Amino acid sequence: MAKALDRPAAQVALNWVATQPGVTSTIIGATKLAQLEANLAAISFDIPAELRAELDAASQLDPAHPYMFFEGVLQERIHGGVRVRRWS
């Protein structure tokens, strides 16, 4: 992924994390000015949708309690077959 974007892996990782829905901050932990500048450069580019989808798929976790209640089959049971859409 980093090679495809011609960026260091750390920048790709920071970019992906920082642009996830619901993420309001990231811990960059820089100890040197050069590292801080490199980390801040992580938000200066966009990850293309197809590469972002690969990262999303690679990091997808199996649903665990209580998050499994947000999956399709259990939602159908909870809502009695009524389709409930989230706010956009």
C-alpha angles and dihedrals in degrees: 000000000000091000092050090053094038089232134117114269091242091058092049091049094048092046092050094048095043092052097049115117111262096018108124100174143003131210109237099175098201117181097180133044092241090054091049091051091048091049093049089050086063091084095048095086140046125237108227115246095248093052091044089053089054091052091047091051093047092053097042111126126209109257111264131187122319095010093062086074088072093060124102105258096047092043089055090054094045094050096040094238094310112131110235117193124201122236116269 
